[in-house]
Amino acid sequence: MEFRHPLSGPVGPSSTRISKSQVLLTYPCNSGVILKTTSTVHDVPGGGSFKVEDAIVVEKEGEEGVRVTVLVGVDFRKFSPLKSVITKSTYQDTNLWFRKWRDAAESYLTKPT
């Protein structure tokens, strides 16, 4: 998939194109899933030097619960003087996204039926 993403960093454009590819893996016995995503960022300084890899792990916990874990990493394929800026921005964006996702999921799951 491809989309535009707003940027708030000190360097570069106000938004960028992002390409994502995803793979869904399942645990045995329907006990969980892993959504692995690789993102390539275009239109930013040094964009060709890294890719962002993340995984959302959803595991069965107890009789009725689930545990959601989000893992993220920035894979630098080439040297980039902006490595610390890119890494920090990626972790901040992921943290913000997950908090919004968690709040939306909790709101949905606690609605009266």
C-alpha positions as CSV (number, residue, x, y, z in Angstrom):
1,M,0.0,0.0,0.0
2,E,1.1,3.6,-0.5
3,F,0.0,6.8,1.3
4,R,1.1,10.2,2.4
5,H,2.3,10.7,6.0
6,P,2.7,14.1,7.7
7,L,6.1,14.9,9.1
8,S,7.0,17.2,12.0
9,G,10.8,16.8,12.0
10,P,13.3,19.7,11.9
11,V,14.5,18.7,8.4
12,G,12.7,17.8,5.2
13,P,9.2,18.3,3.7
14,S,5.9,18.6,5.7
15,S,4.8,15.2,4.4
16,T,6.2,12.2,2.5
17,R,5.1,9.2,0.5
18,I,5.3,5.8,2.3
19,S,5.2,2.4,0.8
20,K,4.3,-0.5,3.0
21,S,4.3,-4.3,2.6
22,Q,2.7,-6.6,5.1
23,V,2.7,-10.3,6.0
24,L,0.3,-11.9,8.4
25,L,1.6,-14.9,10.3
26,T,-0.6,-17.1,12.5
27,Y,0.3,-19.0,15.7
28,P,-0.7,-22.7,16.0
29,C,-4.1,-23.5,17.4
30,N,-5.5,-20.0,16.8
31,S,-3.5,-18.7,19.8
32,G,-2.3,-15.5,18.1
33,V,-1.2,-13.6,15.0
34,I,1.7,-11.4,14.0
35,L,1.4,-8.6,11.5
36,K,4.9,-7.8,10.1
37,T,5.3,-4.6,8.2
38,T,8.2,-3.1,6.2
39,S,7.9,0.6,5.3
40,T,10.0,2.6,2.9
41,V,9.9,6.3,3.2
42,H,10.3,8.5,0.1
43,D,10.8,12.3,-0.4
44,V,12.9,12.8,2.8
45,P,16.6,13.4,3.1
46,G,18.3,10.0,3.4
47,G,15.1,8.2,2.7
48,G,16.9,5.6,0.6
49,S,19.3,4.7,3.4
50,F,16.8,3.0,5.8
51,K,13.5,1.1,6.1
52,V,11.2,0.8,9.1
53,E,10.2,-2.7,10.2
54,D,7.5,-3.3,12.8
55,A,5.5,-6.2,14.1
56,I,2.2,-6.2,16.0
57,V,1.9,-9.4,18.0
58,V,-1.6,-10.4,19.3
59,E,-1.5,-13.4,21.6
60,K,-4.2,-15.2,23.5
61,E,-3.9,-14.6,27.3
62,G,-6.1,-16.6,29.7
63,E,-9.6,-17.5,28.8
64,E,-10.9,-14.2,27.4
65,G,-7.9,-11.9,27.2
66,V,-5.3,-10.9,24.7
67,R,-1.9,-9.3,24.9
68,V,-0.8,-6.9,22.2
69,T,2.9,-6.1,21.7
70,V,4.3,-3.6,19.2
71,L,7.9,-4.0,18.1
72,V,9.6,-1.4,15.9
73,G,13.1,-1.0,14.4
74,V,14.8,1.2,11.9
75,D,17.2,-0.7,9.6
76,F,19.9,1.6,8.1
77,R,21.3,0.1,4.9
78,K,23.7,3.0,4.4
79,F,25.3,5.7,6.5
80,S,23.0,8.6,7.3
81,P,24.0,11.7,9.3
82,L,20.3,11.9,10.2
83,K,20.2,8.5,11.9
84,S,19.3,9.8,15.4
85,V,16.6,12.2,14.1
86,I,15.0,9.4,11.9
87,T,15.1,6.9,14.7
88,K,13.7,9.3,17.3
89,S,10.9,10.4,15.0
90,T,10.0,6.8,14.1
91,Y,9.7,5.7,17.7
92,Q,7.7,8.8,18.6
93,D,5.3,8.3,15.7
94,T,4.9,4.6,16.5
95,N,4.2,5.3,20.2
96,L,1.6,7.9,19.3
97,W,0.0,5.6,16.8
98,F,-0.2,2.7,19.3
99,R,-1.7,4.8,22.0
100,K,-4.4,6.0,19.7
101,W,-5.0,2.5,18.5
102,R,-5.2,1.2,22.1
103,D,-7.6,3.9,23.1
104,A,-9.9,3.2,20.1
105,A,-9.8,-0.6,20.7
106,E,-10.6,-0.1,24.4
107,S,-13.5,2.2,23.5
108,Y,-14.9,-0.2,21.0
109,L,-14.5,-3.2,23.3
110,T,-16.1,-1.5,26.3
111,K,-19.2,-0.3,24.4
112,P,-22.4,-1.7,25.8
113,T,-24.0,-4.3,23.5
